[in-house]
Amino acid sequence: MMSKILTITVPSYHTEQYMDACLPTLLNEKINDRLEILIVNDGSTDGTLEKARTYERQFPDTIRVIDKKNGGHGSTINKGIELATGKYFKVVDGDDWVNTDQLVRLVEDLQDLDVDIVITPYEDHNMDTKEIKVQDFPHQKAGVLVSYDQLLKEADRLPMMHATTFKTAILKENAIHIDEKMFYVDMEYITFPMPFLQTACYLPHRVYCYRMGTAEQSVNPANFVKNREMHRQVTYQLVNLYNQIEKEYPSATRTQILKKQLLDHEFILDTHICLYVDDAKQGRQEFLDYQKRIKELNPQLWKELSSKKVKLLSVANGLFFPLLKVYMRGKAIR
């Protein structure tokens, strides 16, 4: 049997209705012998496990089903990392899918590569508007091996999970472990390996198709508010990681990119979520507690925030919270 080039872990919790749209796109006779697909059933109580077993019986040399107790998205990634035998590792959520022809090209190119991380374009599919938005990295040169910091410099942002393929050894040898029973841990998955990445490559294959706009998603605004403490905990983890990277790579691009992610995205999103809490008094107190915690972890980071809304809230013990809450009404949470 040919050694596996790519392990695709498919986190699956109550994804029965999506599996026939996802799993067939991962399969192609040109690459099945080089693919390892780990369907990790996370304690589903619908027909997810049975449907996964059906695919496993059809493709026993490619698909392996892992049935485990519910532990959240992070636990499925952890299990995938633990069991992966492919040289490279990618996550495809069970309610998403891939462009099969692009996956074939990715696997064929990975066969000849030896880098720590590969990034590729992906598609955002809005299921309400039917709009497809391509997320690409226009300044990258295809197929050129570069340093990880050079890749980040050209990308000018942190590549999201949908764009990312890691060398499996990086994840295993550095004991990358994602928090369990939590939402929003995709950010941990793409950032926790950052201290260990040295080589990188961009490939132009538009592999991943990300399903957007469904009510059950954790990034739905109502769910952001409901699960806001989980998002804060992930942010605290990212600040701790930033503190580590800042010491090891004080002037490196990776340090600046992670700082940018925190300042321009995570801190602002956590603040906006507080403004969406129904009880203004509770939301204000949660913001003050959050601000205090970030300052404890890294006071300098909070000082460097440029958001006018966050700065205004920071003045006079959240005095302007009710005013900003009214201002944010009806606006996007991000």
C-alpha positions in Angstrom: 0.0 0.0 0.0 1.3 3.5 -0.9 2.2 5.6 2.1 -0.3 8.4 2.8 0.5 11.9 1.7 -2.4 13.7 3.3 -4.5 13.0 6.3 -7.9 14.8 6.3 -9.6 14.9 9.6 -13.4 15.4 9.3 -14.8 16.6 12.7 -18.4 15.4 12.7 -21.1 16.3 15.2 -24.7 15.9 14.0 -23.5 16.3 10.4 -25.7 13.5 9.0 -27.5 16.0 6.7 -24.2 17.3 5.2 -22.1 14.1 4.8 -23.3 13.3 1.3 -22.3 16.8 0.3 -18.9 16.6 2.0 -17.4 13.1 1.9 -17.8 12.3 -1.9 -15.8 15.5 -2.7 -12.9 14.2 -0.7 -12.7 11.0 -2.8 -11.1 10.5 -6.2 -9.5 7.4 -7.7 -6.4 9.4 -8.6 -5.5 10.0 -5.0 -7.5 7.6 -2.8 -4.4 5.5 -2.2 -2.5 8.6 -1.0 -5.3 9.9 1.2 -6.2 9.1 4.8 -9.7 10.4 5.8 -10.4 10.3 9.5 -14.1 10.8 10.2 -14.2 11.7 13.9 -17.7 11.3 15.3 -18.0 13.5 18.3 -20.7 11.7 20.2 -23.5 12.5 17.6 -27.0 11.2 18.5 -28.3 11.4 14.9 -27.3 9.1 12.1 -23.8 10.6 11.6 -22.0 7.5 12.8 -24.0 5.1 10.7 -23.6 7.1 7.6 -19.8 7.4 8.2 -19.6 3.7 8.6 -21.3 3.2 5.2 -18.5 5.3 3.6 -15.9 3.4 5.6 -17.1 0.1 4.2 -17.0 1.5 0.6 -13.5 2.9 1.0 -11.8 0.8 3.7 -8.3 1.7 2.5 -9.0 5.4 2.6 -11.6 6.1 5.2 -11.4 5.4 8.9 -14.2 6.2 11.4 -13.4 7.1 14.9 -16.3 7.1 17.4 -15.7 9.0 20.6 -17.6 10.7 23.4 -18.5 14.3 22.9 -15.6 16.6 23.6 -16.1 19.5 21.2 -14.4 20.6 18.0 -10.9 20.8 19.6 -11.2 17.2 20.7 -11.8 15.9 17.2 -8.7 17.8 15.9 -6.7 16.4 18.8 -7.8 12.9 18.0 -7.0 13.4 14.3 -3.5 14.6 15.1 -3.0 11.6 17.4 -4.0 9.0 14.8 -2.8 10.7 11.6 -0.3 8.7 9.5 -0.1 11.1 6.4 2.9 13.3 5.9 0.5 16.3 5.9 -2.6 17.2 7.9 -5.7 19.1 7.0 -9.0 19.7 8.7 -12.3 19.7 6.7 -15.3 20.3 8.9 -18.2 17.8 8.3 -20.6 20.5 7.1 -18.2 21.9 4.6 -16.7 20.3 1.4 -13.9 20.7 -1.1 -13.4 21.2 -4.8 -12.3 17.7 -5.8 -10.2 18.6 -8.8 -8.3 21.1 -6.6 -7.8 18.6 -3.9 -6.3 16.2 -6.4 -3.8 18.9 -7.5 -3.0 19.7 -3.9 -2.2 16.0 -3.1 -0.1 15.7 -6.2 1.9 18.8 -5.3 2.3 17.7 -1.7 3.9 14.5 -2.9 7.0 16.5 -4.0 7.0 19.1 -1.2 8.8 19.1 2.2 7.7 22.2 4.1 6.1 22.9 7.5 3.0 24.6 6.3 1.2 25.0 2.9 -1.5 27.6 2.3 -4.1 27.6 -0.4 -7.0 29.8 -1.5 -10.5 28.9 -0.3 -14.1 29.8 -1.0 -16.7 31.3 1.4 -20.2 30.0 0.3 -23.0 32.1 1.8 -25.9 29.7 1.9 -28.5 32.5 2.3 -27.4 34.8 -0.6 -25.7 32.1 -2.7 -22.7 34.4 -3.0 -19.2 32.8 -3.4 -16.3 34.9 -2.2 -12.8 33.7 -2.9 -10.2 34.2 -0.2 -6.8 34.3 -1.8 -3.2 35.5 -1.2 -2.5 37.6 -4.3 1.1 38.5 -3.4 2.3 34.9 -3.0 4.3 33.2 -5.7 3.0 29.7 -6.4 5.2 26.7 -5.6 8.1 28.7 -4.2 9.6 27.6 -0.9 10.0 30.5 1.5 10.4 31.1 5.2 7.3 31.1 7.3 7.9 34.8 8.2 8.3 35.7 4.5 5.0 33.9 3.7 3.2 35.9 6.5 4.8 39.1 5.3 3.4 38.7 1.8 0.0 37.5 3.1 -0.2 40.3 5.6 -2.6 38.3 7.7 -2.9 35.0 9.5 -4.1 32.2 7.1 -7.3 30.7 8.5 -7.9 27.0 9.0 -9.6 26.6 5.6 -6.4 27.8 3.9 -4.0 25.7 6.0 -2.2 22.4 5.6 0.4 21.5 8.2 3.2 18.9 8.1 1.9 16.3 10.5 5.3 16.0 12.3 5.1 19.6 13.4 1.8 18.9 15.2 2.9 15.6 16.7 6.4 16.4 17.8 5.4 19.7 19.4 2.4 18.2 21.2 -0.1 20.6 19.7 -3.2 20.2 21.7 -6.4 22.3 21.2 -8.8 23.2 24.0 -11.7 20.8 24.3 -15.4 21.4 24.9 -15.0 24.9 23.4 -16.1 26.7 20.3 -13.8 29.1 18.3 -10.7 26.9 18.7 -9.9 27.1 15.0 -7.8 30.1 16.1 -5.8 27.8 18.5 -5.3 25.3 15.7 -3.8 27.8 13.3 -1.7 29.7 15.9 -0.4 27.1 18.4 2.1 25.7 15.8 3.5 29.2 15.1 6.6 29.0 17.3 7.7 25.8 15.4 7.1 26.8 11.7 10.2 27.6 9.6 9.4 26.7 6.0 6.3 27.4 3.9 4.8 27.3 0.5 1.7 28.8 -1.3 -0.1 26.6 -3.8 -2.9 28.2 -6.0 -5.4 25.3 -5.6 -8.8 26.5 -4.4 -9.5 23.5 -2.2 -11.8 24.3 0.7 -15.4 25.4 0.5 -16.6 27.0 3.7 -20.4 26.9 4.4 -21.6 30.2 5.8 -24.9 31.6 7.0 -26.4 28.7 8.8 -28.2 29.4 12.1 -26.4 26.6 14.1 -22.9 27.9 13.4 -20.9 29.2 16.4 -20.1 32.4 14.4 -23.8 33.3 14.1 -24.2 36.6 16.1 -26.7 35.1 18.6 -24.3 32.2 19.2 -21.4 34.6 19.7 -23.3 36.2 22.6 -24.4 32.8 24.0 -20.9 31.4 23.9 -19.0 34.6 24.6 -17.0 33.3 27.5 -15.5 30.6 25.3 -14.4 33.2 22.8 -12.7 35.2 25.6 -10.9 32.1 26.8 -9.5 31.5 23.3 -8.4 35.2 23.2 -6.6 34.8 26.5 -4.8 31.7 25.1 -3.7 33.8 22.1 -2.4 36.5 24.3 -0.3 33.9 26.2 1.0 32.6 22.9 1.8 36.1 21.8 3.8 36.6 25.0 5.8 33.4 24.2 6.4 34.3 20.5 7.4 37.9 21.4 10.2 36.5 23.5 11.4 34.0 21.0 10.9 36.1 17.8 10.9 39.7 19.0 11.2 41.3 15.6 9.8 38.6 13.4 6.8 39.0 11.1 5.0 36.2 12.9 5.0 38.3 16.1 3.6 41.3 14.3 0.9 39.3 12.5 -0.3 37.7 15.7 -0.4 41.1 17.4 -2.4 42.4 14.4 -4.9 39.6 14.8 -5.4 40.4 18.4 -5.6 44.2 18.1 -7.7 44.3 14.9 -9.9 41.3 15.4 -10.1 39.4 18.7 -10.1 42.4 21.1 -12.6 44.3 19.0 -14.9 41.3 18.5 -14.9 40.5 22.3 -15.8 44.1 23.0 -18.6 44.1 20.4 -20.0 40.9 21.9 -20.3 42.7 25.3 -22.3 45.5 23.6 -24.7 42.8 22.3 -25.5 41.4 25.7 -29.2 42.2 26.4 -28.5 43.5 29.9 -26.4 46.7 29.5 -25.3 46.6 33.1 -24.1 43.1 32.8 -22.4 43.7 29.4 -20.6 46.7 30.8 -19.2 44.7 33.8 -18.2 41.9 31.5 -16.2 44.4 29.3 -14.5 45.9 32.4 -13.6 42.4 33.6 -12.3 41.5 30.1 -10.2 44.6 29.9 -8.7 44.0 33.3 -7.8 40.4 32.3 -6.1 41.4 29.1 -4.1 44.1 30.9 -3.0 41.5 33.4 -1.8 39.3 30.6 -0.1 42.0 28.5 -0.7 45.7 29.4 1.2 47.0 26.4 -1.1 45.2 24.0 -4.2 47.0 25.3 -2.4 50.3 25.1 -1.7 49.8 21.4 -5.4 49.3 20.5 -6.5 51.8 17.9 -10.2 51.1 17.9 -12.1 54.3 18.8 -15.0 52.4 20.2 -12.8 50.3 22.5 -10.9 53.4 23.6 -14.1 55.2 24.4 -15.3 52.3 26.5 -12.1 52.3 28.4 -12.6 55.8 29.5 -14.3 56.6 32.9 -14.9 53.0 33.8 -17.2 52.2 30.9 -19.3 55.4 31.3 -20.2 55.4 27.5 -21.3 51.8 27.4 -25.0 52.5 27.1 -24.4 55.1 24.4 -22.3 52.7 22.3 -24.8 49.9 22.9 -27.5 52.0 21.2 -25.0 52.9 18.4 -24.2 49.2 17.7 -27.9 48.2 17.5 -28.4 46.5 14.1 -24.8 46.7 13.1 -22.6 43.6 12.4 -21.1 42.1 15.4 -17.6 41.7 13.8 
